[in-house]
Amino acid sequence: MAKSARLEDIARECGVTKGLVSRALAGKYNVGDEKRSIIMQKAVELGYDFNRLRSKTNKKTSVVIIVSSTILVKEDYWQPIIKNMYATLNRSSIKMEYFVFDSDNIDIEQVRSLKDNPCIAFVVLHKNPDAIFREIRKFNKPIIEVDPKYIHSTGVTQIKYSNYTSIYEATKILIDYGHRNICFYGSDMHAFSFRERHEGFRACVYDNNKLGVKGYEVIFDNSDLQYSNNKMLTDTLNKNPQITAIVCANDICALNAYKVIAKMGKNIPDDYSVIGFDNISNGRYAVPTLSTFNVPREQIGDEIGLYIIRLTQENKPQYSEFTIRCDFIERDSIRKLN
C-alpha cells in the first residue's frame, strides 16, 4: 500500500477535482455523502496521511478530531456526525482538523507532536486507546470522547448514548408484548456501550421477575470483530426452546442473529422477535425490517459543535458526561404473543 498518496492521486482515482477531495477529507459539509464516502475510502486505501490536513493557523480557533482510519470510512455511521460538527463549528469560525491513527500501529511520536497544536480541544471518536489518551491528557486541554470504546475516569467529557435505558426499554417492550423468555446477544468486552446495554437488559429482567420473566445471555468474544458467535447462539436457542425474543447489542449482532435463525429453519418474528441498536441502513432493508434504536447522528454532531463553542466562551468544560437519547423504531422484526 502506498504511503505517500497526494490529493491529486486520490482525485485521479475517483475521477473528481483536487479541490473536491480536499473539502471531502477536511469534513466540509458542501460535499455529497456518497461522493465523500468514495473519497474517504479511496484515501484510506491509498494510505493518504490525513495529518497533512492540519491547519497552519497560530490562532486558537481549531479543534483536532482524533480518529482511527477504520472509523473514518464508516460513512453510514460517523460521516453524518463529522459533517454536522463541521457545519456547526464553521458558523463560529472554528476550524476542524484531523489526527488519523492506525489502531494496529499507533505512532506515539506523532501523538506527542499534538502538544504544540494551538487547538481549543481534542475530540476522540469512539476508539480511544490508552496509549493516545495518556499522551493527550498531558496537554491540559479539554478532551471530548464520543461513544467511547473504553472509559477513562478523569479529565474527559464523555458523550454517550442512552445505552442502558434504551435496552431496558427494548426488553420492557417485549415483556409488554407477552414475551417471558428473552435472550441478550452481545459482547461485554467489545466496548463500554455494549456492557451498558447488557446491564439494561439484566435490570429489566430483574425488575419484572414477578411476571415470570427469565433472561438468557449469549456473551461472546468479539476480538475478531465479527459481532457474532453462531455456535453459541444456536446452542442456546436449541437448548432453550422457550426463548421467543432476542435483544442484541447492536444491529450487526441482530443481522447475524437473522442468519442463525434462518439456518435453524425458524422465522422472524413468528418464532423469534429481534431488536437491535444503531439504526444502520442494512437493518432498514433487512427482511423482515429490523426494530432498533436510532442514534441521532446529525444531532450528535450539532451537540459536539455547540459544546465546543461554549468551551471558547467559558474557558473550561462544564460536564463530565452527557447522554444522547436514542428513540425506539418499531419495524417488522417483533410481534405480540397471544
C-alpha positions in Angstrom: 0.0 0.0 0.0 1.4 3.4 -1.0 2.1 5.7 2.0 2.7 8.9 0.1 -0.6 9.4 -1.7 -1.3 13.0 -2.7 -4.7 14.8 -3.1 -4.2 14.6 -6.8 -3.7 10.9 -6.7 -7.0 10.4 -4.9 -8.7 12.8 -7.3 -7.5 10.9 -10.3 -8.6 7.6 -8.9 -12.0 8.9 -8.0 -12.5 11.0 -11.2 -13.0 14.3 -9.3 -11.1 17.5 -8.8 -8.4 18.0 -6.2 -10.4 20.7 -4.6 -13.4 18.4 -4.0 -11.0 15.8 -2.5 -9.6 18.4 -0.1 -13.1 19.5 1.0 -14.3 15.9 1.5 -11.2 14.9 3.6 -11.5 18.1 5.7 -15.1 17.2 6.6 -16.6 20.2 4.9 -20.4 19.9 4.6 -20.7 21.1 0.9 -19.8 17.6 -0.4 -22.4 14.9 -1.2 -22.5 12.0 1.3 -22.0 9.4 -1.4 -19.1 11.2 -3.0 -17.5 11.8 0.4 -17.7 8.1 1.2 -16.0 7.2 -2.1 -13.2 9.7 -1.5 -12.7 8.7 2.2 -12.4 5.0 1.3 -10.0 5.7 -1.6 -7.8 7.9 0.7 -7.5 5.1 3.3 -6.9 2.5 0.6 -4.1 4.6 -0.9 -2.5 5.3 2.5 -3.1 9.1 2.5 -1.6 10.9 5.5 -4.6 12.7 7.0 -2.4 14.6 9.3 -1.4 16.8 6.3 -4.8 18.4 6.7 -3.7 20.2 9.9 -4.3 23.9 9.9 -1.3 26.2 9.6 -3.0 28.9 11.7 -1.5 30.0 15.0 -4.8 31.2 16.4 -6.7 29.1 19.0 -9.6 28.7 16.7 -9.5 25.0 15.8 -10.3 21.6 17.3 -8.5 18.3 16.5 -10.6 15.2 15.7 -8.7 12.1 16.7 -10.0 9.2 14.8 -8.8 5.8 13.6 -8.6 5.1 9.8 -11.2 2.3 10.2 -13.7 4.6 11.9 -13.2 7.3 9.3 -14.6 5.2 6.4 -17.7 4.1 8.2 -19.8 6.6 6.2 -23.2 5.3 7.3 -22.3 5.9 11.0 -19.7 8.5 11.5 -19.8 10.8 8.5 -23.1 12.5 9.5 -21.6 13.3 12.9 -18.5 14.7 11.4 -20.4 16.7 8.8 -22.7 18.3 11.2 -19.9 19.1 13.7 -18.0 20.8 10.9 -21.1 22.9 9.9 -21.8 24.0 13.5 -18.2 24.9 14.2 -17.8 26.7 10.9 -20.7 29.1 11.7 -18.5 30.3 14.6 -15.3 30.4 12.5 -13.8 27.4 14.4 -11.7 25.1 12.1 -11.7 21.3 12.3 -8.5 19.3 11.8 -7.9 15.5 11.7 -5.4 13.4 13.5 -5.8 9.9 12.0 -4.2 6.9 13.5 -3.8 3.2 12.7 -5.2 1.2 15.6 -2.7 -1.6 15.0 0.4 0.7 14.8 0.0 3.8 16.8 2.8 6.3 16.3 3.4 7.8 19.7 5.8 10.4 18.5 3.1 11.7 16.2 0.6 11.8 19.1 3.2 13.8 21.2 3.5 16.3 18.3 0.0 17.4 19.1 1.3 19.1 22.2 2.3 22.1 20.0 -1.1 22.3 18.3 -2.8 25.5 19.5 -6.3 23.9 19.3 -9.2 24.5 21.7 -9.9 20.9 22.4 -9.5 17.3 21.2 -12.4 15.3 20.1 -11.9 11.5 20.1 -14.4 9.4 18.0 -15.2 6.0 19.6 -11.8 4.2 19.5 -9.7 5.8 22.3 -6.7 3.7 23.1 -5.0 4.2 26.4 -1.7 5.0 24.6 -3.2 8.0 23.0 -5.3 9.1 26.0 -2.2 9.1 28.3 -0.4 11.5 26.0 -3.1 14.0 25.2 -4.3 14.4 28.8 -0.8 15.7 29.5 -1.5 18.7 27.2 -4.0 20.2 29.7 -6.7 20.8 27.1 -10.3 19.7 27.1 -10.9 16.1 25.8 -14.3 15.1 24.4 -14.8 11.4 23.8 -17.8 10.4 21.6 -19.3 7.0 22.2 -16.1 5.9 24.0 -14.9 2.4 23.5 -13.1 2.5 26.8 -13.9 4.6 29.8 -11.2 7.0 31.2 -12.3 8.1 34.7 -10.9 11.6 34.8 -10.0 14.6 32.6 -12.5 14.0 29.9 -16.1 14.8 28.8 -17.9 11.7 27.5 -20.8 12.0 25.0 -22.7 8.7 25.3 -25.9 7.2 24.0 -28.8 6.1 26.1 -27.4 2.5 26.1 -28.7 1.3 29.5 -32.2 2.9 29.3 -32.8 2.1 25.6 -32.1 -1.6 26.1 -34.1 -1.6 29.3 -36.9 -0.1 27.2 -36.4 -2.7 24.5 -36.7 -5.6 27.0 -39.8 -4.0 28.6 -41.5 -3.6 25.2 -41.0 -7.3 24.6 -42.4 -8.1 28.0 -45.4 -6.0 27.4 -45.9 -7.9 24.1 -46.1 -11.1 26.1 -42.6 -12.4 25.9 -41.3 -14.1 29.1 -38.2 -15.8 27.9 -35.8 -13.3 26.4 -32.1 -13.6 25.3 -29.4 -10.9 25.2 -26.9 -11.3 22.4 -23.6 -9.3 22.6 -20.1 -8.9 23.8 -19.2 -7.2 27.0 -15.5 -6.9 26.2 -16.1 -5.1 22.8 -17.0 -1.7 24.2 -18.3 0.1 27.2 -21.6 0.8 25.4 -22.2 -2.9 24.9 -21.7 -3.5 28.7 -24.2 -0.7 29.5 -26.7 -2.3 27.1 -26.2 -5.7 28.8 -26.8 -4.1 32.2 -30.0 -2.5 31.0 -31.3 -5.9 29.8 -30.4 -7.5 33.2 -32.0 -4.8 35.2 -35.3 -5.0 33.2 -35.4 -8.8 33.6 -34.8 -8.5 37.3 -37.5 -5.7 37.7 -40.1 -7.9 36.0 -39.2 -11.2 37.7 -42.6 -11.4 39.4 -44.2 -11.6 35.9 -42.2 -14.8 35.3 -39.7 -13.1 33.0 -36.5 -15.1 32.6 -33.3 -13.8 30.9 -30.8 -15.8 28.9 -27.4 -14.5 27.7 -25.1 -15.2 24.8 -21.9 -13.2 25.5 -19.2 -13.9 23.0 -15.6 -12.7 22.5 -15.6 -10.1 19.7 -11.8 -9.7 19.2 -12.3 -10.8 15.6 -14.9 -8.0 15.1 -17.4 -10.4 13.6 -20.1 -9.4 16.0 -21.4 -12.9 16.3 -20.8 -16.4 17.6 -23.1 -18.6 15.6 -22.5 -21.8 17.5 -23.1 -20.2 20.9 -26.4 -18.6 19.8 -27.6 -21.8 18.0 -26.8 -23.9 21.1 -28.6 -21.6 23.4 -31.7 -21.4 21.3 -31.7 -25.2 20.8 -31.3 -25.9 24.5 -33.9 -23.3 25.5 -36.8 -23.7 23.0 -38.9 -21.5 25.4 -37.0 -18.4 24.2 -39.2 -16.2 22.0 -37.2 -13.0 21.7 -33.6 -11.7 21.3 -32.3 -8.3 22.3 -29.0 -7.6 20.5 -26.1 -5.3 21.5 -26.3 -3.6 18.1 -27.8 -4.0 14.6 -24.8 -6.0 13.2 -25.3 -8.6 16.0 -29.0 -8.6 15.2 -28.5 -9.2 11.5 -26.1 -12.0 12.3 -28.8 -13.5 14.5 -31.1 -13.3 11.5 -28.7 -15.7 9.7 -28.6 -18.1 12.6 -32.4 -18.2 12.9 -32.8 -18.8 9.2 -30.2 -21.6 9.2 -32.2 -23.2 12.1 -35.2 -23.2 9.8 -37.0 -20.7 12.1 -38.8 -17.5 11.2 -38.7 -13.8 12.4 -40.9 -12.7 14.0 -43.1 -15.8 14.2 -40.5 -17.9 16.1 -38.3 -15.1 17.4 -38.7 -11.4 17.9 -35.4 -9.5 17.4 -34.4 -6.0 18.4 -31.1 -4.2 17.5 -29.4 -0.9 18.3 -27.9 1.8 16.0 -30.4 2.1 13.1 -27.9 1.3 10.3 -29.1 1.2 6.7 -28.8 -2.6 6.4 -31.4 -3.0 9.1 -33.9 -0.9 7.3 -33.6 -3.1 4.2 -33.5 -6.5 6.0 -36.3 -8.9 5.6 -38.1 -8.5 7.9 -37.1 -4.9 8.6 -35.2 -4.7 11.9 -36.7 -3.0 15.0 -33.9 -0.9 16.6 -32.9 2.3 18.4 -32.0 5.3 16.3 -28.7 7.0 17.1 -29.4 10.7 16.0 -26.0 11.2 14.3 -26.8 14.7 12.9 -27.9 15.9 16.4 -24.8 14.5 17.9 -22.6 16.4 15.5 -24.5 19.6 16.3 -24.2 19.0 20.1 -20.5 18.4 19.9 -20.1 21.6 17.9 -22.2 23.7 20.4 -20.3 22.2 23.3 -17.0 23.2 21.8 -18.3 26.7 21.1 -19.3 27.0 24.8 -15.8 26.0 25.8 -14.5 29.0 23.9 -16.8 31.2 25.9 -16.5 29.6 29.4 -12.8 28.5 29.2 -13.4 25.2 30.9 -15.5 22.0 30.4 -18.9 22.2 32.2 -19.8 18.5 32.1 -18.0 15.2 32.7 -20.7 13.3 30.8 -23.9 13.8 28.9 -26.2 11.3 27.2 -27.9 11.5 23.8 -31.4 9.9 23.8 -31.9 7.1 21.3 -35.6 6.5 20.3 -37.1 3.2 19.5 -38.1 2.4 15.9 -40.6 -0.5 15.7 -40.5 -2.4 12.5 -41.5 -5.9 11.4 -39.0 -8.0 13.4 -41.1 -8.1 16.6 -44.6 -9.3 17.3 -47.1 -9.6 20.2 -47.7 -13.0 21.6 -51.3 -14.2 22.1 
